[in-house]
Structures are given as C-alpha cells and as structure tokens.
C-alpha cells in the first residue's frame, strides 16, 4: 500500500521538476551563472532565492562547461568578459551540450548586431551589465519557458 501511494505521489509532483534521462540528471529549476562581477553574482543569487531556483556559480569557463556536460541546466548566464577574446566559440561550446541550454550572454554592449551574433552561435539572449534583478528574472523565465517547450519529451 505504501509503495502504491509513493508511486502516485511521485507522478503528481511537479511534472518535470526532476527526472532522469540516461546518465544526466535534469532539474528545470537549475540556473548556472558564470559571472565576473561580485554584484552581478549577488543579483543572480537573490533572484534565485526569490524564485526558488537552484543557482550554481562557476568561477571558470572550464568548470561551467563541465557542470553543463554533467547536469542538464536549462539556463546559463555567462559573462562576456570571462569568456575572453573568443567569446563566440565559448558560447557555441556551451550551447552545443546535448540538452541545448539557453545561453544568456551578459555584456556591457547589448545591440542588435551582438544579439544576432549570439543567436547565430546558438545562444538565446543578451543581458546588459550591470545586471538588474527584474531583467534577470524576466530573461530567465522566458528562457526556461522556451527551453521547456523545445527540450522536454512530450507526454
């Protein structure tokens, strides 16, 4: 009886809050931040607390890339300043993960040319520096919605 009840409860909890696809774990509430500025990390962390997101911060591109390969994280905020000169290739590498995370480039420059370049390289959007919490929340919610509609298996 207990096993049957646990099975029913497991099916009724948030439809896709946590599932397993092969060896990767999936959690729709994860957000990965790869940000240079302490204030920007604080803005992302605060938004995460208020919206119940599991915010992970990576100090280097290599660590961010490894986390993204190991976990299915729907949204990644990456700082253009930390990506170095070849930020476009870095965005392509992050976007090429099997679950196609939505990459939000955090940049001092946010114009139509850069946005087109980000999308062309597999990214999702641009967030202007310094980060503003309302813009971060809006962008992450839109990215999560888009990611859910294109990445999750249909029931």
SERO-4910 file (N, C-alpha, C, O; in steps of 0.05 Angstrom, whole numbers):
BEGIN
 pado doro    nc1    nc2    nc3   cac1   cac2   cac3    cc1    cc2    cc3    oc1    oc2    oc3
  Unk    A     17    -24      0      0      0      0     17     25      0     13     44    -15
  Unk    A     38     25     17     55     49     19     70     53     -8     72     76    -17
  Unk    A     79     32    -21     92     34    -46     74     45    -67     82     62    -84
  Unk    A     49     37    -68     30     47    -87     25     77    -82     23     93   -101
  Unk    A     22     85    -57     18    113    -50     42    130    -59     38    152    -70
  Unk    A     66    121    -53     90    135    -61     92    138    -92    101    159   -102
  Unk    A     83    117   -106     83    118   -135     64    139   -145     71    155   -164
  Unk    A     40    141   -134     21    161   -142     31    189   -136     29    207   -152
  Unk    A     42    193   -112     53    219   -104     75    227   -122     77    251   -130
  Unk    A     93    209   -129    115    215   -147    105    225   -174    117    243   -186
  Unk    A     84    213   -184     73    221   -210     59    248   -209     58    262   -230
  Unk    A     49    256   -186     34    281   -184     51    305   -177     42    328   -180
  Unk    A     75    301   -166     93    323   -160    101    337   -186    101    324   -207
  Unk    A    107    362   -185    115    378   -209    123    361   -232    142    346   -231
  Unk    A    108    363   -254    110    344   -276    139    339   -285    146    315   -288
  Unk    A    155    359   -287    183    354   -296    203    367   -277    223    377   -287
  Unk    A    197    368   -252    216    381   -234    242    365   -232    263    377   -231
  Unk    A    242    339   -233    266    323   -232    260    297   -245    241    283   -237
  Unk    A    275    290   -264    273    264   -278    300    255   -286    320    270   -283
  Unk    A    302    231   -296    328    221   -304    326    213   -333    309    198   -341
  Unk    A    345    223   -349    347    217   -377    375    206   -381    394    221   -382
  Unk    A    378    179   -383    404    167   -385    420    172   -360    410    168   -338
  Unk    A    445    182   -364    462    186   -341    461    215   -332    473    222   -311
  Unk    A    448    232   -346    446    260   -338    422    265   -321    401    253   -326
  Unk    A    425    282   -300    402    289   -284    390    315   -295    405    332   -306
  Unk    A    364    318   -293    351    341   -304    336    355   -281    322    342   -265
  Unk    A    340    381   -279    325    397   -260    319    423   -272    337    440   -277
  Unk    A    294    427   -278    285    452   -291    291    477   -275    292    499   -286
  Unk    A    295    474   -249    300    497   -232    329    506   -230    335    525   -216
  Unk    A    347    492   -243    375    499   -242    381    522   -261    371    524   -283
  Unk    A    399    540   -251    409    562   -266    439    563   -261    448    563   -238
  Unk    A    455    564   -282    484    565   -279    493    593   -285    487    604   -306
  Unk    A    509    605   -267    520    631   -271    550    630   -273    563    618   -256
  Unk    A    561    643   -293    589    645   -298    594    675   -301    596    685   -324
  Unk    A    597    689   -278    596    718   -278    621    730   -265    631    720   -245
  Unk    A    632    751   -277    657    763   -267    653    781   -243    670    781   -225
  Unk    A    631    795   -242    626    816   -222    612    804   -197    592    791   -199
  Unk    A    622    811   -174    610    802   -149    581    812   -146    564    797   -137
  Unk    A    577    837   -154    550    848   -153    530    832   -171    508    826   -163
  Unk    A    539    825   -195    522    810   -213    516    782   -202    494    772   -205
  Unk    A    536    770   -190    532    744   -177    511    747   -155    494    729   -151
  Unk    A    512    769   -140    493    774   -119    465    778   -129    445    768   -117
  Unk    A    462    792   -152    436    796   -164    424    770   -173    401    764   -168
  Unk    A    441    753   -186    431    727   -194    423    709   -171    402    696   -171
  Unk    A    439    709   -150    433    693   -126    408    703   -113    391    686   -105
  Unk    A    404    729   -110    380    740    -99    355    732   -115    334    724   -104
  Unk    A    357    735   -141    335    727   -159    329    697   -156    305    689   -156
  Unk    A    350    681   -153    346    653   -149    331    646   -123    314    629   -123
  Unk    A    338    660   -102    325    655    -76    296    663    -78    278    647    -69
  Unk    A    290    686    -89    262    695    -91    245    678   -110    221    676   -106
  Unk    A    257    665   -130    242    649   -149    246    619   -145    236    603   -161
  Unk    A    259    611   -124    264    583   -117    279    569   -139    273    546   -146
  Unk    A    299    582   -150    317    570   -170    342    560   -155    351    572   -136
  Unk    A    352    538   -165    377    527   -154    400    540   -170    407    530   -192
  Unk    A    411    561   -160    432    576   -174    459    564   -167    466    562   -144
  Unk    A    474    558   -188    501    548   -185    520    569   -198    514    579   -219
  Unk    A    542    575   -184    561    594   -195    587    579   -201    597    564   -185
  Unk    A    597    584   -225    623    572   -233    643    593   -236    638    614   -249
  Unk    A    667    590   -225    688    611   -227    703    611   -253    716    631   -260
  Unk    A    703    589   -268    718    588   -293    701    576   -315    681    562   -310
  Unk    A    708    582   -340    694    571   -363    695    540   -362    676    527   -368
  Unk    A    719    530   -356    722    501   -355    703    488   -335    690    467   -341
  Unk    A    700    500   -312    682    489   -292    653    491   -301    637    473   -296
  Unk    A    646    514   -313    619    518   -323    613    497   -344    591    485   -345
  Unk    A    632    492   -362    628    473   -384    625    445   -373    608    429   -382
  Unk    A    642    437   -353    639    411   -341    612    407   -327    600    386   -330
  Unk    A    603    427   -312    577    425   -299    555    422   -320    537    406   -316
  Unk    A    557    437   -341    537    436   -362    536    409   -376    515    399   -385
  Unk    A    559    396   -379    560    370   -391    549    348   -372    538    329   -381
  Unk    A    553    353   -346    544    333   -326    514    336   -319    500    316   -315
  Unk    A    505    360   -317    477    366   -309    462    379   -332    474    394   -348
  Unk    A    437    374   -334    421    387   -354    409    413   -341    389    412   -328
  Unk    A    423    434   -346    416    460   -335    402    476   -358    415    480   -379
  Unk    A    378    485   -354    363    498   -376    374    526   -383    373    534   -406
  Unk    A    385    541   -363    393    568   -368    421    573   -357    427    566   -335
  Unk    A    437    586   -374    464    593   -366    469    622   -372    465    632   -394
  Unk    A    478    637   -351    486    665   -355    516    665   -356    529    657   -337
  Unk    A    527    674   -378    556    675   -380    565    703   -387    555    716   -405
  Unk    A    586    711   -373    597    738   -375    616    739   -398    635    724   -400
  Unk    A    611    757   -416    628    761   -440    657    766   -432    675    757   -445
  Unk    A    661    781   -410    688    788   -401    703    763   -392    728    762   -395
  Unk    A    690    744   -381    703    720   -372    708    700   -395    726    683   -393
  Unk    A    693    702   -416    696    684   -438    721    691   -455    731    674   -470
  Unk    A    732    714   -451    756    721   -466    751    732   -494    728    738   -501
  Unk    A    772    733   -509    770    744   -536    752    727   -554    737    738   -570
  Unk    A    753    701   -552    738    684   -569    711    676   -556    705    652   -552
  Unk    A    696    696   -548    671    691   -533    651    675   -551    636    659   -540
  Unk    A    652    679   -577    633    666   -595    637    636   -595    617    621   -594
  Unk    A    661    627   -596    667    598   -595    659    587   -568    648    565   -567
  Unk    A    664    601   -547    656    592   -520    625    589   -518    616    569   -507
  Unk    A    611    608   -529    581    606   -529    572    582   -545    555    567   -537
  Unk    A    585    578   -568    578    554   -584    583    528   -569    567    510   -570
  Unk    A    605    526   -554    611    502   -539    590    498   -517    581    475   -513
  Unk    A    583    519   -503    562    516   -482    535    508   -494    521    491   -483
  Unk    A    529    521   -516    503    516   -529    501    488   -542    479    478   -546
  Unk    A    524    476   -548    524    450   -562    520    426   -543    519    404   -552
  Unk    A    516    431   -518    511    409   -499    485    394   -508    468    407   -521
  Unk    A    483    369   -502    462    352   -512    434    363   -506    415    357   -521
  Unk    A    431    377   -485    404    386   -477    398    415   -486    377    426   -479
  Unk    A    417    427   -500    413    454   -512    404    475   -492    382    486   -495
  Unk    A    421    481   -473    415    502   -453    411    529   -467    423    534   -488
  Unk    A    395    546   -455    392    573   -465    414    590   -453    416    594   -429
  Unk    A    432    599   -470    455    615   -461    448    644   -463    441    655   -484
  Unk    A    450    658   -440    446    687   -438    473    700   -435    487    696   -414
  Unk    A    482    715   -454    507    729   -453    504    754   -437    486    771   -443
  Unk    A    520    758   -417    520    782   -400    542    800   -411    565    793   -411
  Unk    A    534    824   -420    553    841   -434    548    871   -429    525    879   -425
  Unk    A    569    886   -429    566    916   -428    554    926   -453    540    947   -453
  Unk    A    559    913   -475    548    920   -501    524    902   -507    525    878   -505
  Unk    A    501    914   -514    477    899   -520    463    913   -543    445    929   -539
  Unk    A    471    906   -567    458    918   -590    448    896   -609    452    872   -604
  Unk    A    435    904   -630    423    885   -649    443    867   -662    439    844   -666
  Unk    A    466    879   -669    488    863   -681    497    841   -663    499    818   -672
  Unk    A    502    847   -638    511    826   -619    489    806   -614    495    782   -613
  Unk    A    464    814   -612    442    795   -608    441    776   -632    438    752   -628
  Unk    A    443    786   -656    442    769   -680    466    749   -679    462    725   -686
  Unk    A    489    758   -670    512    741   -669    508    719   -648    516    696   -652
  Unk    A    497    726   -625    492    707   -604    473    685   -614    478    661   -611
  Unk    A    451    693   -626    431    674   -636    444    656   -658    439    632   -658
  Unk    A    460    668   -675    473    653   -696    492    631   -685    495    610   -696
  Unk    A    503    637   -662    522    618   -649    509    599   -630    522    584   -616
  Unk    A    482    600   -628    468    581   -612    459    591   -585    448    577   -569
  Unk    A    465    617   -579    456    629   -554    427    637   -555    414    634   -576
  Unk    A    417    647   -533    389    654   -531    384    684   -530    366    694   -544
  Unk    A    399    699   -513    393    727   -510    417    741   -497    437    728   -490
  Unk    A    415    767   -493    435    783   -481    423    797   -456    400    806   -457
  Unk    A    438    798   -435    431    814   -411    452    836   -408    476    830   -410
  Unk    A    444    861   -404    462    883   -401    474    884   -374    461    878   -354
  Unk    A    500    892   -373    514    897   -347    510    926   -340    508    943   -357
  Unk    A    508    932   -314    506    913   -292    478    901   -292    459    913   -300
  Unk    A    477    876   -281    451    862   -281    431    876   -263    437    887   -242
  Unk    A    406    876   -273    383    887   -258    365    863   -252    358    848   -270
  Unk    A    357    860   -227    343    836   -219    317    832   -235    312    809   -242
  Unk    A    302    852   -240    277    848   -255    282    838   -283    267    821   -294
  Unk    A    304    848   -296    311    839   -323    321    810   -322    316    794   -340
  Unk    A    336    803   -301    347    776   -298    323    756   -295    323    735   -308
  Unk    A    304    763   -278    281    746   -273    265    742   -299    257    720   -306
  Unk    A    260    764   -313    245    763   -338    259    745   -359    247    728   -371
  Unk    A    285    750   -362    300    735   -382    301    705   -375    299    688   -393
  Unk    A    306    699   -350    308    671   -342    281    657   -345    279    634   -354
  Unk    A    259    670   -337    233    658   -340    226    653   -369    216    631   -376
  Unk    A    232    672   -387    228    668   -415    245    645   -426    235    628   -441
  Unk    A    270    644   -418    288    624   -428    279    596   -418    280    577   -433
  Unk    A    271    594   -393    262    568   -382    237    559   -397    234    535   -403
  Unk    A    219    578   -402    195    571   -417    201    561   -445    191    540   -454
  Unk    A    219    575   -459    228    567   -486    241    539   -484    235    522   -500
  Unk    A    259    536   -465    274    511   -462    255    488   -457    257    466   -469
  Unk    A    235    492   -440    216    471   -434    200    463   -458    194    440   -463
  Unk    A    192    483   -474    176    477   -498    191    463   -520    179    450   -536
  Unk    A    218    466   -520    233    454   -542    249    429   -533    259    414   -550
  Unk    A    253    425   -507    272    405   -498    260    381   -483    271    359   -484
  Unk    A    237    385   -471    225    363   -455    210    343   -473    197    351   -493
  Unk    A    211    318   -465    195    298   -480    165    304   -477    157    312   -455
  Unk    A    150    301   -497    121    305   -496    108    281   -484    115    258   -489
  Unk    A     88    287   -467     73    265   -454     48    259   -469     33    241   -462
***
